[in-house]
């Protein structure tokens, strides 16, 4: 088989390359590179003939394996080498001149990387043995060592016609020079004298010049496709076009601060699409920045990094130093000038349009025709490629269930995309209840439905209709549930979360309250920050512990307690999520907190009619004896909803132990036990 001329094409089945295409196709990147090597071969032949003409050991079969006295005298007679003085001399032309064709990747790379003609010639000299093995013995001969079959610094200078003592030429091979600084050339064997050090072109560069676009092996698993641009609102579209205009002007580094995870990536995808630029999106590139930048240079692409490491300084310094590559960064943290001496262009990412139904419809297509998509996705604030990933997950769930995509599939898929670190600080509850499980008067029930309504339409009302209070206040929904224990506060929070299609996270006060000054605030900040970026309902059960009234300062404890309350007041105003607080005594909550709440829902103690409804609701799925009537229990036992449920559970265990349905006596015993637990006098029992 002759030398390859173009990259192989896939075979008929698409699973194996058609090797015959190497010979059948006479153009392409490989052919263009071989044309350059043809010119280099002439230079090598001329240099070899010149050396053989005056070398007394040219015909010695062992030449290169030893150095005779005669050879030493010959080297002394011919030193120093003839040639023009190098200081200020123009570099030689590369082996192949003329305009670059569409497949001439070497010349195109030289132009993008700012390489001189001399740099390009040295690069071609170094990669020749990796493309055409006939260069190996020639290089061994010219190196006077048959075992050294790669070009050396000295050989490259000789082939370019530059004396070895030329400072300007030697400087082009230093670590700070473009060839090495851009990762295009490696000078090996630092222990050897400079002229005898080997030159090597990275395998990835050789593959690229031959037409192979497989990314560097060091980046496998770290590169991800850019999300497809989704329908955007006016703000996002205007931002994308302005950034696209700036990207067309030339390489730059942009730091995009996003308020919501994914918004920055979505804005960058729209800007790159508008600018007609390709990009490499990389995760965790900190240890492989040189390979990432080289990959970007080879393809003339931008670098996109969404979500920086905890200590972003080293990464930003390495990326911002690459002034020839467009680098786009997105992160929720404000940019810190200490991270890098070269400041990027710092911008704020535009937020997702209210509701986001257009993006979901674009991702789901006709699969969204069977339900009210806008109402289903209103509570979710997914950005970037999360909507597309959620759409794929919803389709997979529907296929597993053997039916069309439903609202439930979309909700489950969206919750999975909202991966949360809240479980480190809160207990996760996946709601399994609905409005039918609430037995409440009409007033509190209407307020709870309004709370869910606010959560769905907050972006439209506070954002599109510009009813936000300003002053850096967030778009959070805050509610307080006040009432005696067992009146349904926690259950109501779960029902609201279920109606919104969100998970409920119950904050564990033991994990946030700390005896050391300032630690409680730090723990709360972690929770609020995580909740801001998560689609979930946050529940502070027994909120009196952290949202209690401020007191007069009499000692240091009062002072620090008031500082904690002041922090909470400020943090609630900037909160963007959904937070619910419960308390057994509304008077314990500081009035400054209640002023910042959207709704305060009072849960009254149930009257006899509501207690009867609670008894009947608790027995809905429990096997019961015929004619059982909980009305006397509802009349005689003043129990809250939680206690009624416990009484039904007790009765169910008694009946299960006998293997019979629940009887009226079982229910009576359950009610009596709840009274005894509370230390109350049981109706009908004698007092001794």
C-alpha positions, 0 to 999 in steps of 0.5 A, spaced: 500 500 500 502 506 498 503 512 503 496 515 505 493 521 502 487 522 506 483 520 512 479 513 511 472 513 510 467 509 514 466 502 511 459 500 508 456 498 515 459 504 518 463 500 524 470 500 520 474 504 516 474 503 509 482 502 508 482 502 500 480 510 501 487 511 503 489 510 496 483 512 492 482 519 494 488 524 492 487 530 496 485 531 504 489 533 510 494 527 509 495 529 502 497 536 503 502 534 509 505 529 504 506 535 499 510 539 504 514 533 506 516 532 499 520 539 499 523 537 506 526 530 502 529 534 497 533 539 503 535 532 507 538 529 500 542 536 499 544 536 506 546 528 506 550 529 499 554 535 501 556 532 508 558 525 504 562 529 499 567 532 504 567 526 509 572 521 509 568 516 513 562 517 508 563 510 505 565 506 512 559 501 513 560 502 521 559 510 520 555 513 526 557 507 531 564 510 532 568 517 531 575 515 528 581 520 529 580 522 521 573 524 522 575 528 528 580 532 524 575 533 519 570 536 524 575 540 526 577 543 519 570 544 517 568 548 524 565 553 524 560 552 519 559 557 513 553 561 513 550 568 514 551 571 520 544 569 524 543 576 528 537 579 524 537 574 518 530 573 515 528 565 517 528 561 511 521 559 507 518 553 509 519 547 505 512 548 501 510 555 499 504 558 496 497 559 499 494 554 503 488 549 500 482 547 504 485 541 507 492 544 508 492 544 516 499 545 517 499 552 514 492 554 517 495 552 524 501 556 523 497 562 521 492 561 527 498 560 532 502 566 529 508 561 527 513 564 523 516 561 517 522 558 520 517 555 526 513 552 521 519 549 517 522 546 524 515 543 526 515 539 519 522 537 520 520 534 527 514 531 525 517 528 518 519 521 521 512 520 524 509 521 517 514 517 513 519 512 516 524 513 510 526 519 514 528 515 520 535 512 517 536 519 513 536 522 520 540 517 523 545 518 518 545 526 519 545 525 526 552 521 526 548 516 530 544 510 527 540 510 533 538 517 533 532 517 528 529 523 530 531 530 528 535 534 533 536 541 535 542 541 531 539 537 525 533 542 524 538 548 524 542 545 519 536 543 515 534 550 515 541 553 513 542 557 520 548 556 523 548 553 530 550 559 534 545 563 532 541 566 538 535 568 534 534 561 532 536 558 538 531 562 542 525 560 537 526 553 541 526 555 548 520 553 552 517 560 552 517 560 544 511 559 541 512 552 538 513 549 545 509 554 549 503 552 545 504 545 546 506 544 538 513 541 539 517 538 545 524 538 546 527 532 549 533 529 553 534 536 557 541 532 560 544 532 553 547 538 550 542 543 547 544 541 539 543 534 540 536 534 544 531 530 540 525 534 537 518 531 538 511 533 535 505 530 540 502 525 537 495 529 537 498 534 533 501 529 528 494 526 527 490 532 526 495 534 521 493 528 517 486 529 518 484 525 525 479 530 529 479 525 535 480 529 541 487 528 546 486 522 550 488 526 556 481 529 555 477 523 554 471 523 559 472 531 560 469 534 554 461 535 553 457 537 547 455 544 547 447 545 548 443 546 542 440 554 543 433 554 546 428 559 545 430 565 549 427 571 551 428 578 549 434 580 554 437 573 553 437 574 545 440 581 545 445 579 550 447 573 545 448 578 539 452 583 543 457 578 545 457 574 538 459 581 535 465 581 540 467 574 539 467 575 532 473 581 533 478 576 535 480 572 541 478 574 548 476 571 555 469 572 558 467 571 565 460 570 566 456 570 573 450 566 573 445 567 578 442 560 576 446 554 574 445 553 567 443 560 565 451 562 563 451 556 559 445 557 555 447 564 554 454 562 551 451 557 547 446 562 544 452 567 543 457 562 540 451 560 535 450 567 533 457 568 532 458 561 528 464 559 532 465 552 535 467 550 542 470 545 546 466 544 553 470 541 558 469 539 565 474 539 571 480 541 566 485 544 571 490 538 570 489 538 563 489 545 561 495 545 556 492 539 552 485 543 552 488 549 549 492 545 544 486 542 542 482 549 541 488 551 537 488 545 532 480 546 531 480 554 531 475 553 537 473 556 543 474 553 550 468 553 555 468 551 562 462 551 566 462 551 574 469 552 576 473 549 582 473 551 589 480 554 588 479 557 581 485 561 581 490 556 578 485 555 572 484 562 571 491 564 571 492 558 566 486 560 561 487 567 561 494 567 559 492 564 553 491 570 549 490 567 542 484 562 544 477 565 546 475 562 553 468 563 556 467 561 563 461 561 567 460 560 575 455 563 580 461 566 584 463 573 583 469 574 579 475 575 584 481 580 581 486 576 586 484 569 581 488 572 575 493 578 574 489 578 567 482 580 568 477 577 563 471 581 561 466 580 566 459 580 565 452 578 568 448 572 565 441 574 563 436 570 567 431 564 564 425 567 561 419 566 565 416 559 565 420 557 560 415 553 557 418 555 550 424 551 551 421 545 554 416 545 548 422 545 543 426 540 547 419 535 547 416 537 541 410 533 540 411 529 546 408 535 550 401 535 546 398 531 551 398 535 557 398 542 560 406 543 559 406 550 561 403 549 568 407 543 569 414 546 568 412 553 571 415 551 578 422 549 575 428 553 573 432 549 569 437 552 565 442 550 559 442 543 557 438 541 563 432 542 559 434 538 554 437 532 558 430 532 562 426 531 556 430 525 554 429 523 561 422 524 560 422 520 554 426 514 557 421 514 563 415 514 558 418 508 554 419 504 560 412 505 562 410 503 555 406 510 554 406 517 552 410 522 555 405 525 561 406 531 566 408 526 571 414 523 567 416 531 566 416 532 573 420 526 575 425 528 570 426 535 572 427 533 579 432 529 577 436 534 573 436 539 580 441 535 583 442 538 590 447 538 596 441 539 601 441 532 603 447 534 607 443 539 611 436 537 610 432 530 610 429 529 603 422 527 603 419 525 596 411 527 597 406 522 596 400 526 598 395 531 594 390 536 596 385 530 598 389 528 604 388 535 607 382 536 611 382 544 613 377 549 613 376 553 607 380 559 609 387 556 610 386 551 604 385 557 599 392 560 602 395 554 601 393 554 594 395 561 593 402 559 595 403 554 590 400 559 585 405 564 587 411 559 586 408 558 579 408 565 577 413 569 581 418 570 575 412 573 571 409 577 576 416 579 579 420 579 573 416 580 567 411 585 570 417 588 574 413 588 581 420 586 584 421 591 590 428 592 588 434 593 593 437 586 591 431 582 593 430 575 590 424 572 587 423 567 593 416 565 596 416 565 603 410 562 608 409 561 615 405 555 618 402 557 625 398 552 629 398 547 635 402 541 634 398 536 629 394 541 626 397 539 619 403 544 618 408 539 615 403 535 611 401 541 608 408 543 606 408 536 603 402 537 599 404 544 596 411 541 594 407 535 591 402 540 587 409 543 584 412 537 583 418 538 587 421 535 593 421 537 600 427 538 604 426 538 612 432 542 615 435 539 621 436 544 626 441 540 630 445 540 623 445 548 623 445 550 630 452 551 633 455 553 639 461 557 636 460 564 634 458 565 627 458 557 625 450 557 625 450 563 620 455 559 616 451 553 616 445 557 614 448 560 608 450 553 605 443 551 606 440 557 602 445 557 597 444 550 595 436 551 596 437 557 591 440 553 585 435 547 587 428 546 585 425 544 591 421 546 597 425 548 604 422 547 610 424 549 617 420 545 622 419 548 629 422 555 626 422 558 633 429 556 634 432 560 629 427 565 627 425 567 634 424 574 637 430 579 638 431 581 645 434 587 649 442 586 649 444 584 656 450 580 655 454 577 649 449 571 648 444 576 646 448 580 642 450 574 638 443 571 638 441 578 635 446 578 630 444 571 627 437 574 627 439 580 623 443 575 618 437 571 617 433 577 615 438 579 610 438 573 607 431 571 606 430 578 602 435 575 597 433 568 597 430 565 590 427 559 592 421 556 596 422 556 604 416 554 609 417 555 616 412 552 621 411 554 629 407 552 634 406 559 637 406 565 632 408 570 637 415 567 638 417 569 631 420 576 630 415 581 627 421 583 622 421 576 619 413 576 618 413 582 614 418 579 609 413 573 609 408 572 603 403 568 607 402 567 614 397 561 614 394 559 621 392 552 622 386 552 627 385 546 632 379 542 628 372 542 631 368 536 631 366 536 624 373 537 622 375 531 627 370 527 624 372 528 617 379 526 619 377 520 622 374 518 616 379 520 612 384 516 616 380 509 615 379 510 608 384 504 606 383 500 613 379 494 613 373 496 618 368 492 621 361 493 618 357 499 621 363 502 624 362 510 626 367 514 629 362 520 630 362 519 638 370 519 638 370 525 634 365 528 639 368 526 645 375 526 644 378 533 642 384 530 638 388 534 632 389 531 626 396 528 627 393 525 634 387 522 630 392 519 625 396 515 631 390 513 634 388 510 627 395 506 627 394 504 634 387 501 632 390 498 626 395 494 629 390 491 634 386 489 629 392 486 625 394 482 631 387 479 631 387 478 624 380 482 624 378 488 621 378 494 625 372 495 630 369 501 634 373 498 640 380 498 637 378 506 635 376 507 642 383 504 645 387 508 640 383 515 642 384 513 649 392 512 648 393 519 645 389 522 651 394 518 656 400 520 652 398 527 653 397 527 660 389 528 659 383 525 663 380 520 659 373 520 658 369 515 661 375 513 666 374 513 673 379 518 677 383 515 683 
